[in-house]
Amino acid sequence: MNTSRRLSKLGRGVFARNDQRKNIYRNAKTKLGMPNLVDLSLGSTDLLPPSSVLDEIARNLENPDSSAYCLHADTRPFREAVTSWVARRFDVEVDPDKEVLLLLGSQDGTAHLPLATMNSGDMGLIMDPSYPSHRGGLLLADAKIQYLKLNPENNWKPEFNSLRKSDLERMKMMVLGFPHNPTACVGEQIWLDEALALGVRHDFIVAHDNPYVDLALEGEAPALLRSDGWRKRGIEFFSFSKAWCMGGFRIAFAVGAEPLITALRDLKGVVDFNHSLAVQRGAIVALTHAANWPSQMIEVYRERRDRTMLALKKLGWDLPSPSMAIYLWLPVPLWARDRGVKDEDLAAGLLERTGVALTPGSGFGEGGLGWLRLALVRPVDELEEAVGRMKLWWQSES
């Protein structure tokens, strides 16, 4: 059976490739008595959401409304809670009816927005490296993609002055996200201010993916809602997956310029419904009664970062210190680079030999070539055990 050219452009994503390798390892482990898989390849935390959130979801599960289809009008209590949170968090007043939209994860927003706002052949720009849905959404919209390389020498700063005027005039959308996945760089507010100023000047959309806004380990995370002009050309995506540990519940929201929210809402009205009211009510509790929960997560991730980095450096792995929670961004070791070992092959070999799963950086674009992403999503003792397993592999390979 034939499939679309769009699908062939997408290819098999890095998480799907990793999932296949992990499944092979699990099957082999069962037969050969190998150690348990330590999965550090996904930003899916082992930490539970606030108990008040889980209690609220549980209280509402037997409500018939929670198992019914949910249309946009029924999401208003959620959107009102978002409006209050935005006012407290960013000192910005937004309209819950015109500038806020419930999403099924921030990937929903970044993948669907190009379909709602771009025509075939329009140009969209993404960072390189970047989260896969940024590229995927543009490919599904049949857009032409331009990449802006982020370099470690500049602390992953986007060099907007490297863009030609002709490219800016042709551009229809810029997609970025700071704090940045996968490099674990918090970023700076001035970067978003500059991006939005360009968007207003050259009439293109600036879409900012911001699920880690409350997980900066160093400094204050930037937000597009703090940038002048977001009501003209900006939209920002937030998620409960990271800061409130609700990844499996798949709930998020967008705040942005009214025409962009309307376009995305109209698209969603055709391709999906909204989340269960039980989960929405849990998310409302997260925003209103557990707003300080992310600050508690910060200290957990700080300890995980510091202890894991210490163990890796004792191993001989030279790596930069991340300024945001959840990830370490590891350069491929020198001994592997000298042999020309690619990051995906290195990750595959590490998994096969030790049962420790990391994500190859090339899965986030060419800018991730030569890097590996480690997610700090297990307790400290398991993270240190994972590094201990790496030790024999490292010594035998180097």
C-alpha positions in Angstrom: 0.0 0.0 0.0 1.3 3.5 -0.9 1.9 6.1 1.8 2.2 9.8 1.5 5.3 11.7 0.5 4.9 13.7 3.7 5.2 10.5 5.7 8.3 9.4 3.9 9.9 12.7 4.6 9.2 12.2 8.3 11.1 8.9 8.4 11.2 6.8 11.6 11.7 9.1 14.5 14.5 8.7 17.0 12.2 7.6 19.8 10.7 4.9 17.6 14.1 3.6 16.7 15.2 3.7 20.3 12.0 1.9 21.3 12.8 -1.0 18.9 16.3 -1.3 20.3 14.9 -1.3 23.9 12.4 -4.0 23.1 15.2 -6.2 21.6 17.2 -5.7 24.8 14.2 -6.6 27.0 13.6 -9.8 25.1 17.3 -10.7 25.3 17.4 -9.9 29.0 14.6 -12.4 29.7 16.4 -15.2 27.8 20.0 -14.5 28.9 19.6 -13.1 32.4 21.0 -9.6 31.6 20.5 -6.7 33.9 17.3 -4.7 33.9 16.9 -1.9 31.4 17.7 1.6 32.8 15.8 3.8 30.4 17.3 7.3 30.4 16.2 8.0 26.8 12.9 9.8 27.4 12.0 12.9 29.5 9.4 10.9 31.2 9.9 11.2 34.9 9.6 8.6 37.6 8.2 11.3 40.0 4.5 11.4 40.7 2.2 14.4 40.2 1.1 16.3 43.3 -1.3 14.1 45.4 -3.9 16.8 45.2 -3.9 16.6 41.4 -4.3 12.8 41.5 -7.0 13.0 44.1 -9.0 15.5 42.0 -8.7 13.3 38.9 -9.8 10.3 40.9 -12.8 12.2 42.4 -14.0 13.0 38.9 -13.5 9.7 37.1 -16.9 8.4 37.9 -18.6 11.6 36.8 -20.4 10.8 33.5 -19.1 14.1 32.0 -15.5 12.8 32.4 -16.0 10.0 29.9 -18.0 12.0 27.4 -16.6 13.9 24.4 -15.4 17.4 25.5 -15.9 20.3 23.1 -14.2 23.7 23.3 -16.9 25.4 25.3 -16.6 22.9 28.1 -12.9 23.8 28.5 -13.6 27.3 29.8 -13.0 26.5 33.5 -9.5 25.2 32.5 -8.9 28.3 30.3 -9.9 30.6 33.2 -7.4 28.8 35.4 -4.7 29.3 32.8 -5.6 33.0 32.6 -5.1 33.3 36.4 -1.8 31.4 36.3 -0.5 33.5 33.5 -1.3 36.7 35.4 0.5 35.4 38.5 3.4 33.8 36.7 4.2 36.5 34.0 2.1 39.5 35.2 0.3 39.4 31.9 -3.5 39.6 31.4 -5.0 37.3 28.7 -8.4 36.6 27.4 -9.5 33.0 28.2 -11.9 33.0 25.2 -9.6 34.5 22.5 -6.0 33.9 23.6 -6.0 30.5 25.4 -6.4 27.0 24.0 -6.3 23.5 25.7 -4.0 21.1 24.0 -3.2 17.4 24.2 0.5 18.0 24.9 2.7 20.8 23.5 3.6 18.5 20.7 0.0 18.8 19.6 0.4 22.5 19.3 3.8 22.6 17.6 2.8 19.8 15.1 -0.6 21.2 14.2 0.1 25.0 14.1 1.9 24.8 10.7 -1.1 22.9 9.2 -3.4 25.7 10.5 -1.4 28.7 9.3 0.9 27.7 6.4 0.5 26.8 2.8 2.5 24.3 0.8 5.9 25.7 0.0 5.9 28.4 2.7 9.2 28.7 4.6 9.5 27.8 8.2 12.7 28.1 10.4 13.6 25.8 13.3 16.6 25.6 15.5 19.2 22.9 14.9 19.2 20.8 17.1 15.5 21.0 18.0 12.7 18.8 19.3 11.5 16.5 16.5 7.9 17.8 16.5 9.2 21.2 15.3 10.5 19.7 12.1 7.6 17.2 11.9 4.9 19.8 11.9 6.5 21.8 9.1 7.0 18.7 7.0 3.4 17.6 7.4 2.4 21.1 6.3 4.6 20.6 3.2 6.7 23.6 4.2 10.3 24.4 3.2 12.5 24.2 6.2 15.4 26.4 7.0 17.7 25.5 9.9 19.5 27.9 12.3 22.5 26.1 13.7 23.0 26.4 17.5 26.6 26.1 18.5 28.1 25.1 21.9 30.8 27.7 21.5 28.1 30.4 21.8 26.2 28.6 24.6 23.5 27.5 22.0 22.5 31.1 21.3 20.5 31.6 18.1 22.4 33.9 15.9 19.6 35.7 14.2 21.9 38.2 12.6 23.2 35.3 10.4 19.8 35.2 8.6 19.7 37.0 5.3 17.1 39.7 4.7 15.7 37.8 1.7 15.1 34.7 4.0 13.4 36.8 6.6 11.1 38.3 4.0 10.1 34.9 2.7 9.6 33.3 6.2 6.2 32.4 7.4 7.0 30.8 10.8 9.9 30.5 13.3 9.7 27.7 15.8 12.0 27.7 18.9 12.0 26.7 22.5 14.0 27.9 25.5 14.7 26.3 28.0 16.0 24.2 25.2 15.5 20.5 24.5 17.9 18.7 23.9 20.9 20.9 24.9 19.5 21.7 28.4 20.3 25.4 28.0 17.9 27.8 29.7 18.5 30.6 27.3 17.9 34.3 27.7 14.8 36.6 27.4 16.6 38.8 25.0 16.7 35.9 22.5 13.0 35.7 22.4 12.6 39.5 22.3 14.8 39.5 19.2 12.9 36.7 17.6 9.6 38.3 18.1 10.8 41.7 16.9 11.9 40.1 13.7 8.5 38.3 13.4 6.6 41.6 13.8 8.9 43.4 11.4 8.9 40.8 8.7 5.3 39.5 9.3 6.0 35.9 10.3 4.7 33.8 13.2 6.9 33.1 16.2 6.0 29.9 17.9 7.7 29.3 21.2 7.7 25.8 22.8 8.0 26.3 26.5 7.2 23.1 28.6 10.3 23.7 30.8 9.6 27.2 31.8 9.5 26.3 35.5 12.5 24.0 35.4 15.5 26.3 35.2 18.3 25.3 37.5 20.2 28.4 36.8 18.7 31.8 36.1 15.2 32.7 35.1 13.6 30.9 32.1 12.5 33.2 29.2 8.9 33.4 28.0 7.5 34.8 24.8 4.6 36.3 26.9 7.2 38.7 28.3 8.2 40.0 24.9 6.5 43.0 23.4 4.4 42.2 20.4 3.3 38.6 21.2 -0.3 39.6 20.5 0.7 40.5 16.9 2.6 37.4 15.8 3.4 35.2 18.8 2.1 32.0 20.3 3.6 30.1 23.3 3.0 26.4 24.3 3.1 25.2 27.9 2.7 21.7 29.3 2.0 19.9 32.6 4.2 17.0 31.5 7.5 18.1 33.0 6.9 20.6 35.9 3.9 18.7 37.3 5.0 15.2 36.2 1.9 14.6 34.2 3.4 13.4 30.9 1.1 10.3 30.5 -2.0 12.5 31.1 -1.2 14.4 27.9 -2.5 17.9 28.8 -1.1 21.3 27.8 -2.2 24.7 26.6 -1.3 27.5 24.2 -1.4 31.3 24.9 -1.1 33.5 21.9 -2.3 36.1 19.4 -6.1 35.7 18.8 -5.8 34.8 15.1 -3.3 32.0 15.8 -5.4 30.6 18.7 -8.5 30.7 16.5 -6.7 29.0 13.6 -5.4 26.2 15.8 -8.8 25.8 17.5 -10.5 25.5 14.1 -8.0 22.8 13.1 -8.4 20.9 16.3 -12.2 21.1 15.9 -11.8 18.8 12.9 -9.0 16.4 13.9 -9.6 15.8 17.6 -11.7 16.5 20.7 -10.4 17.8 24.1 -9.2 16.0 27.1 -11.4 14.3 29.7 -12.9 16.7 32.2 -11.4 14.6 35.0 -7.8 15.4 33.8 -8.7 19.0 33.1 -9.9 19.4 36.7 -6.7 17.8 37.9 -4.7 20.3 35.8 -6.8 23.2 37.3 -5.7 22.0 40.8 -2.1 21.9 39.6 -2.3 25.6 38.5 -4.3 26.9 41.4 -3.2 24.8 44.5 0.1 23.2 43.4 1.7 26.1 41.6 4.8 25.7 43.7 5.2 22.1 42.9 7.8 22.7 40.1 10.1 24.5 42.7 10.2 21.2 44.7 11.1 19.3 41.5 14.0 21.7 40.9 15.9 20.5 44.0 15.4 16.8 43.1 16.8 17.4 39.6 19.6 19.5 40.9 20.8 16.7 43.1 20.4 14.2 40.2 22.3 16.5 37.9 25.2 17.1 40.3 25.6 13.5 41.4 25.4 12.0 37.9 27.8 14.6 36.5 30.3 13.8 39.2 30.1 10.1 38.5 30.4 10.7 34.7 33.4 13.0 35.2 35.1 10.3 37.4 34.6 8.0 34.5 36.4 10.4 32.2 33.4 11.9 30.4 33.9 15.6 29.9 30.5 17.3 29.7 29.0 20.8 30.1 26.8 21.5 33.1 23.2 22.1 32.1 21.3 25.1 33.3 17.9 23.4 33.1 16.5 20.3 34.7 15.9 16.8 33.4 18.7 16.4 30.8 22.4 16.1 30.4 23.8 16.8 26.9 26.8 14.6 26.5 29.4 15.0 23.8 30.4 11.7 22.2 33.7 10.7 24.0 37.0 11.6 22.4 37.9 7.9 22.0 34.7 7.3 20.0 35.1 10.4 17.9 38.7 9.4 17.0 37.3 6.2 15.6 34.5 7.9 13.7 31.8 6.2 15.8 28.4 7.9 15.2 26.3 8.9 18.1 23.4 6.6 17.2 25.8 3.6 16.9 27.4 4.6 20.2 23.9 4.7 21.9 23.0 1.4 20.4 26.2 -0.3 21.5 25.9 1.2 25.0 22.3 -0.2 25.3 23.3 -3.7 24.0 26.3 -3.9 26.3 25.0 -2.3 29.5 21.2 -2.0 29.3 21.4 1.8 29.7 19.4 3.6 27.1 20.3 7.1 26.0 19.0 9.2 23.0 21.4 9.8 20.1 21.7 13.6 19.5 21.4 13.2 15.7 17.7 12.4 16.3 17.2 16.1 17.0 18.8 17.2 13.7 22.3 17.6 12.2 23.2 20.0 15.0 22.9 17.1 17.4 25.5 14.9 15.6 28.1 13.9 18.0 26.0 14.2 21.1 23.9 12.0 23.4 21.0 13.0 25.6 20.7 11.5 29.1 17.4 12.1 30.9 17.6 12.4 34.7 14.3 10.5 35.2 15.4 7.8 37.7 16.4 8.1 41.4 20.0 9.0 42.2 21.0 5.5 43.1 19.8 4.2 39.8 21.5 6.9 37.9 24.8 6.1 39.7 24.3 2.4 39.0 23.8 3.2 35.3 27.2 5.1 35.3 28.7 2.1 37.1 27.6 -0.1 34.3 29.1 2.2 31.8 32.5 2.0 33.5 33.4 -1.5 32.2 32.0 -0.6 28.7 34.0 2.6 28.7 37.2 0.9 29.8 36.9 -1.9 27.3 36.1 0.5 24.4 38.6 3.2 25.2 
